[in-house]
Amino acid sequence: MAEQPVAPTAPELLLETETGSTVMTPSRDYHVGRDPLSDVVLDDARVSWHHAVLRPEDGHWTLHDDDSTNGTYADGRRVNDWGVRPDSVIRFGNPVDGPTAVLVPRPDPAPDRPSSVSLPSLTTTFRRPTAVRPLPARTLRIGRADDNDLVVDDLIVSRRHAELRAREDGGHDIVDLGSHNGTFLNGTPVSRAPVGPGDIIGVGHSSFCLVGDELQEYVDTGEVCLDVQDLTVTVDRGRKILLDRVSFPVGEKCLLGVVGPSGAGKSTLLGALTGQRPAGHGTVLYDGRDLYRDYAELRQRIGLVPQDDILHAQLTVRAALTYAAELRFPQDTSQAERRTRVEEVVRELGLQERVEQPVHSLSGGQRKRVSVALELLTKPSLLFLDEPTSGLDPGMERSVMRMLRGLADDGRTVVVVTHSVLSLDVCDRLLVLAPGGKVAYFGPPGEALDFFGFDQWPEAFEAFENDRGRDWAGAYRDSPQYRRHILDAGAQPHLPRSGPLPAAPPPRPRSWIAQLVTLVRRYTAALAADRTFIATMVALPFLTGLMARAVAGSRLTPLTAMNVLLILCVGGMLTGSANAVRELVIERVIYQRERAVGLPRSAYLVSKVVVLGAITVAQAVVLTLVGLLGVDLNAPGGRGVLMPPLPEIALAVALLAFTAMLLGLLVSALVPKEDVTMPLLVLLTVVQVTFCGALVRLHGIPGLDQLTWLVPSRWALGAMAGTVELARIVPSDLTSDPLFRHSAEVWLRNLAVLLVLAAAFGCAVSRLLRRHEPAVMRK
């Protein structure tokens, strides 16, 4: 809700109802009603959905009835606009027995603060509790559903999330109820743990603390500060410094721009601030809490928009956001709740007119808005963007930066790394990094060029490159700007960090099956919207099958049999590997981001295998039927090894295509960029053709024979040759290969080896995917 200009003398009040207490500060309005989104929720049929508003005006509080059906009552009479007095008793919906609220002066806050807040003076969230209730003498259930004792209106909270249970000895335990995003105690995920005074219980964006005989609730509304202390990152065992003691404060609702020449450490800083690649030395304080120590909990409050779009270009804007909401919200979130949140971010980012357009049809600036909208689904308090204006024209760049300005004004801390200096004036603070990862300047953007003594930014960047021996960081530390914008702005002791920190576990996602189903649906929808892929998928098996039929004629003969089987091998290899060879590399940025928010690696890989496997097997069957249906395969006695010859050959081609698909995924996971996938596809095809056993003799040649065990087409050709007993049709030294025997044992072994190769390729893909994950996600 928007901040209201109010008189500074309006007192803080404590609004007490039967369900708890709400601290009312004179910075905004407080809405009362049956709507779960109200500040004070009264679950009574006599209370209207939007019943009343408590508003600070001219140094006092005023109660406004919001055209309620059954009225608002004070001192026994119905009121519309009424000046609230201390100890006022208000009834809603009925003057005799309607729900009651009592307004009393807010006592001075207790001096106790949660002990897990490292620097209480830096925190906004823990400055004052949002609500206070007596410490329960029984079990208190916490969750999103309305029937919980303590309702948390937050979509990343499960409907039945946790319980605070009273023990016989007077203590309390926090118990997780199998929530999807976890319950945290002092930043650490717990299933059940004792809670002491000063401990922080984390549930979504809310924190709960036991102070005396009260349970205090603190809500992270997004207005948080960030304090960066002495971040240092080194590589090559400390011989190369990427970040050198970087320190600066970022206030709440601040837009920070980070600029600097190439190699100055901007991307390294982004990884350290988001916690995905923690710094080896130094501390990042998120609203007074150690981000690295409490990362398992706080990661849900951090949004990251990479330089490349984290979107499936074939999907519409609505579909992309809807699938993202399914993956990021708990499994018990209803479709209506997800749809409502999607519509909220669409309106916030001004995408209403683009919501049904495919992402690929949007302009660069509009695509960036959709990427930001995707991150805003979970209401992050910290939003980081890496080069959001890269490749945009000046007008689009200005539009994106003004959008970020608006996001910060709405109550978020936004950090944008950029190479452009055209729109720095919309930022509140500017951080300039010099080569070597040193802070050359931190302060208002308008003062930066004067500080460096240049008229234009290109001159400053040229000086960074040409004068690398200059002590840029030392000059800034000796300046009044350093004292004004860093020392005086923070003035906090630096917290040491002892020893290496263990990698925080990923947040608990939706169930594995639910994640897999969503991924399969999304991937299928993306492929179905790709007309080029559909056309290729349909044409390739038909064309290859027609080639095989043209060569085969009506019957396999000594002149045609080997060539037909070779064409089937090539067709199976091409259909499988061509389908998959680009799939992982083109989605690498999407995978990295989704993995960081809890997507299981196995679910992602299996979704690819399921969808591409189904397509590939169908193509292989079509290829075989088009090529051989109605052709006399000249099998011994008209029978295959275990089945009719055509199904046996179709099975061999399908297994070959499936294995080739996994080999294509392996290549896609291995290559650094999409450009090299096609040359490697050609190379793979040449290798498969050369070493399948149809062109050169392989058996009995030491070394070469064993090397070709890794070639899937060799085993597939062996299975097909065994089905028709190729050595009988084409007697030669080439067809005397032991893998070509018309034997159940040999035929089954050929297919089994294809399955083993497919499994090995799949395991290798999983290991390679791990290389591209954020450091904190690697187990």
PyMOL commands that set and color helices and strands:
alter all, ss='L'
color gray80, all
select helices_A, chain A and resi 120-122+266-274+295-301+317-328+335-348+352-354+359-361+364-376+394-409+424-426+445-452+457-466+472-477+480-490+512-528+531-552+561-580+583-586+588-596+601-628+636-638+645-670+674-690+704-710+712-724+726-729+734-736+738-740+744-771+775-777
alter helices_A, ss='H'
color red, helices_A
select strands_A, chain A and resi 13-17+20-24+30-33+40-41+52-57+60-65+72-74+77-79+81-83+88-92+100-105+131-134+140-143+150-151+162-166+172-176+183-185+188-190+192-195+200-203+206-211+214-219+226-235+240-250+255-259+281-286+289-290+302-305+382-386+413-417+429-434+438-443
alter strands_A, ss='S'
color yellow, strands_A
deselect
rebuild
show_as cartoon
